Amino acid sequence: MKRLLLYPIWIRFWHWLNALLFLILIITGISLHYSESGSLIVPFRVAMLSHNIAGVILSLLYIFYISMSIITGNIKYYKPVFKGLLKRIVKQIKYYLMGIFNRDNHPFHSDEKHKFNPLQQLSYIVIIFIFLPLIIITGWLMLFPEYAPDDIFGMGGIYEE
Protein backbone atom coordinates (compact mmCIF):
# COMPACT_ATOMS: atom_id res chain seq x y z
CA MET A 1 0.00 0.00 0.00
CA LYS A 2 1.42 3.35 -1.06
CA ARG A 3 1.51 6.02 1.65
CA LEU A 4 -0.17 9.24 0.52
CA LEU A 5 0.98 12.45 2.22
CA LEU A 6 -1.53 15.16 1.42
CA TYR A 7 0.20 17.88 3.38
CA PRO A 8 3.83 18.86 2.75
CA ILE A 9 6.21 19.52 5.62
CA TRP A 10 5.87 23.31 5.39
CA ILE A 11 2.09 23.10 5.98
CA ARG A 12 2.63 20.76 8.93
CA PHE A 13 5.21 23.15 10.36
CA TRP A 14 2.83 26.09 9.89
CA HIS A 15 -0.07 24.18 11.45
CA TRP A 16 1.76 23.04 14.61
CA LEU A 17 3.49 26.37 15.16
CA ASN A 18 0.11 28.09 14.78
CA ALA A 19 -1.37 25.75 17.39
CA LEU A 20 1.45 26.54 19.82
CA LEU A 21 1.16 30.29 19.19
CA PHE A 22 -2.62 30.22 19.73
CA LEU A 23 -2.15 28.42 23.05
CA ILE A 24 0.39 31.04 24.11
CA LEU A 25 -1.93 33.85 22.98
CA ILE A 26 -4.91 32.37 24.84
CA ILE A 27 -3.03 31.80 28.09
CA THR A 28 -1.29 35.17 28.05
CA GLY A 29 -4.44 36.93 26.84
CA ILE A 30 -6.45 35.57 29.77
CA SER A 31 -3.68 36.68 32.12
CA LEU A 32 -3.66 40.17 30.62
CA HIS A 33 -7.44 40.46 30.63
CA TYR A 34 -7.79 39.48 34.27
CA SER A 35 -4.65 41.20 35.53
CA GLU A 36 -6.57 43.43 37.96
CA SER A 37 -8.27 40.50 39.68
CA GLY A 38 -4.97 39.26 41.11
CA SER A 39 -5.45 35.75 39.75
CA LEU A 40 -2.75 35.79 37.09
CA ILE A 41 -1.81 32.61 35.25
CA VAL A 42 1.37 34.31 34.04
CA PRO A 43 2.97 37.42 35.60
CA PHE A 44 1.79 40.56 33.81
CA ARG A 45 5.11 41.65 32.27
CA VAL A 46 5.88 38.11 31.06
CA ALA A 47 2.34 37.75 29.67
CA MET A 48 2.55 41.09 27.86
CA LEU A 49 5.93 40.37 26.30
CA SER A 50 5.01 36.78 25.38
CA HIS A 51 1.67 37.87 23.93
CA ASN A 52 3.25 40.55 21.76
CA ILE A 53 6.03 38.27 20.51
CA ALA A 54 3.59 35.43 19.76
CA GLY A 55 1.34 37.87 17.87
CA VAL A 56 4.19 39.16 15.73
CA ILE A 57 5.34 35.61 14.96
CA LEU A 58 1.74 34.64 14.08
CA SER A 59 1.60 37.59 11.66
CA LEU A 60 4.86 36.61 9.99
CA LEU A 61 3.76 32.98 9.83
CA TYR A 62 0.53 34.02 8.11
CA ILE A 63 2.50 35.89 5.45
CA PHE A 64 4.69 32.80 5.08
CA TYR A 65 1.61 30.57 4.67
CA ILE A 66 -0.08 32.77 2.06
CA SER A 67 3.19 33.20 0.14
CA MET A 68 3.96 29.47 0.14
CA SER A 69 0.37 28.64 -0.81
CA ILE A 70 0.66 30.87 -3.86
CA ILE A 71 4.18 29.70 -4.79
CA THR A 72 3.41 25.97 -4.42
CA GLY A 73 -0.11 26.10 -5.85
CA ASN A 74 -1.66 24.99 -2.54
CA ILE A 75 -4.08 27.92 -2.84
CA LYS A 76 -6.09 25.97 -5.45
CA TYR A 77 -7.51 23.70 -2.73
CA TYR A 78 -9.36 26.66 -1.23
CA LYS A 79 -11.11 27.69 -4.43
CA PRO A 80 -14.72 26.58 -4.01
CA VAL A 81 -16.78 25.14 -6.85
CA PHE A 82 -20.08 26.93 -6.36
CA LYS A 83 -22.15 24.69 -8.62
CA GLY A 84 -23.80 22.13 -6.36
CA LEU A 85 -22.00 23.44 -3.24
CA LEU A 86 -25.09 23.49 -1.03
CA LYS A 87 -25.99 19.94 -2.07
CA ARG A 88 -22.46 18.72 -1.23
CA ILE A 89 -22.52 20.53 2.13
CA VAL A 90 -25.87 18.94 3.03
CA LYS A 91 -24.52 15.53 1.99
CA GLN A 92 -21.48 16.01 4.25
CA ILE A 93 -23.63 17.19 7.18
CA LYS A 94 -25.90 14.13 6.80
CA TYR A 95 -22.83 11.92 6.86
CA TYR A 96 -21.56 13.55 10.06
CA LEU A 97 -24.98 13.42 11.75
CA MET A 98 -26.05 9.90 10.75
CA GLY A 99 -23.91 8.18 8.15
CA ILE A 100 -20.80 7.97 10.26
CA PHE A 101 -22.74 6.03 12.93
CA ASN A 102 -24.22 3.68 10.31
CA ARG A 103 -20.72 3.05 8.95
CA ASP A 104 -21.68 4.52 5.58
CA ASN A 105 -18.89 5.30 3.14
CA HIS A 106 -17.50 8.79 3.39
CA PRO A 107 -19.14 10.88 0.65
CA PHE A 108 -15.92 12.75 -0.21
CA HIS A 109 -12.58 10.98 -0.13
CA SER A 110 -9.32 12.88 0.16
CA ASP A 111 -6.81 12.50 -2.62
CA GLU A 112 -4.10 14.57 -4.27
CA LYS A 113 -6.66 16.64 -6.19
CA HIS A 114 -9.27 17.06 -3.43
CA LYS A 115 -7.80 17.46 0.04
CA PHE A 116 -10.92 18.82 1.73
CA ASN A 117 -14.56 17.83 1.95
CA PRO A 118 -17.02 20.71 1.36
CA LEU A 119 -17.39 21.58 5.06
CA GLN A 120 -13.65 21.55 5.62
CA GLN A 121 -13.10 23.74 2.58
CA LEU A 122 -15.74 26.24 3.69
CA SER A 123 -14.40 26.28 7.26
CA TYR A 124 -10.81 26.78 6.15
CA ILE A 125 -11.78 29.59 3.79
CA VAL A 126 -13.58 31.44 6.60
CA ILE A 127 -10.89 30.80 9.22
CA ILE A 128 -7.76 31.34 7.11
CA PHE A 129 -8.94 34.14 4.85
CA ILE A 130 -11.39 36.04 7.11
CA PHE A 131 -10.94 35.29 10.84
CA LEU A 132 -7.14 34.99 10.96
CA PRO A 133 -6.55 38.30 9.13
CA LEU A 134 -9.08 39.98 11.47
CA ILE A 135 -7.28 38.58 14.51
CA ILE A 136 -3.94 39.80 13.15
CA ILE A 137 -5.24 43.27 12.23
CA THR A 138 -6.95 43.79 15.59
CA GLY A 139 -3.84 42.52 17.38
CA TRP A 140 -1.66 45.06 15.59
CA LEU A 141 -4.18 47.80 16.38
CA MET A 142 -4.02 46.84 20.06
CA LEU A 143 -0.22 46.87 19.90
CA PHE A 144 -0.25 50.33 18.28
CA PRO A 145 -3.54 51.90 19.44
CA GLU A 146 -2.59 55.34 18.13
CA TYR A 147 -3.23 54.01 14.62
CA ALA A 148 -6.65 52.60 15.44
CA PRO A 149 -9.62 54.51 14.04
CA ASP A 150 -11.59 56.65 16.50
CA ASP A 151 -14.85 55.12 15.31
CA ILE A 152 -15.54 51.71 13.73
CA PHE A 153 -19.07 51.01 12.48
CA GLY A 154 -20.47 53.53 14.95
CA MET A 155 -18.57 52.06 17.91
CA GLY A 156 -15.77 53.78 19.75
CA GLY A 157 -12.16 52.94 18.95
CA ILE A 158 -9.55 51.84 21.50
CA TYR A 159 -7.40 54.95 21.76
CA GLU A 160 -8.34 57.66 24.24
CA GLU A 161 -6.37 60.73 25.18
ZIRA-V408987 format. One record per residue. RES is the residue in one small letter. NEAR is the number of other C-alpha atoms within 8 Angstrom. D_FIRST is the distance of its C-alpha to the first C-alpha in whole Angstrom. Layout:
<<RES NEAR D_FIRST> <RES NEAR D_FIRST>>
This chain:
<<m 2 0> <k 3 4> <r 4 6> <l 4 9> <l 5 13> <l 7 15> <y 6 18> <p 7 19> <i 6 21> <w 6 25> <i 9 24> <r 9 23> <f 8 26> <w 10 28> <h 8 27> <w 8 27> <l 8 31> <n 10 32> <a 8 31> <l 8 33> <l 12 36> <f 8 36> <l 8 37> <i 11 39> <l 12 41> <i 8 41> <i 10 43> <t 14 45> <g 10 46> <i 9 47> <s 15 49> <l 11 51> <h 7 51> <y 10 53> <s 10 55> <e 6 58> <s 6 57> <g 6 57> <s 8 54> <l 11 52> <i 8 48> <v 9 48> <p 8 52> <f 10 53> <r 6 53> <v 8 50> <a 13 48> <m 10 50> <l 8 49> <s 11 45> <h 12 45> <n 9 46> <i 8 44> <a 11 41> <g 12 42> <v 8 42> <i 9 39> <l 11 37> <s 9 39> <l 8 38> <l 10 35> <y 8 35> <i 8 36> <f 8 34> <y 10 31> <i 9 33> <s 8 33> <m 10 30> <s 10 29> <i 9 31> <i 7 30> <t 7 27> <g 8 27> <n 10 25> <i 10 28> <k 6 27> <y 11 25> <y 9 28> <k 6 30> <p 8 31> <v 6 31> <f 5 34> <k 4 34> <g 7 33> <l 10 32> <l 6 34> <k 7 33> <r 9 29> <i 10 31> <v 8 32> <k 9 29> <q 13 27> <i 9 30> <k 9 30> <y 12 27> <y 8 27> <l 8 31> <m 8 30> <g 11 27> <i 11 25> <f 7 27> <n 6 27> <r 6 23> <d 8 23> <n 6 20> <h 7 20> <p 7 22> <f 6 20> <h 7 17> <s 9 16> <d 7 14> <e 6 16> <k 6 19> <h 9 20> <k 9 19> <f 9 22> <n 11 23> <p 10 27> <l 10 28> <q 8 26> <q 12 27> <l 9 31> <s 8 31> <y 10 30> <i 10 32> <v 9 35> <i 9 34> <i 9 33> <f 9 36> <i 9 38> <f 9 39> <l 9 37> <p 9 40> <l 8 43> <i 8 42> <i 11 42> <i 8 45> <t 8 47> <g 9 46> <w 8 48> <l 11 51> <m 9 51> <l 7 51> <f 8 54> <p 9 56> <e 6 58> <y 6 56> <a 11 55> <p 7 57> <d 8 60> <d 8 59> <i 8 56> <f 4 56> <g 5 59> <m 6 58> <g 7 59> <g 9 58> <i 9 57> <y 8 60> <e 3 63> <e 2 66>>
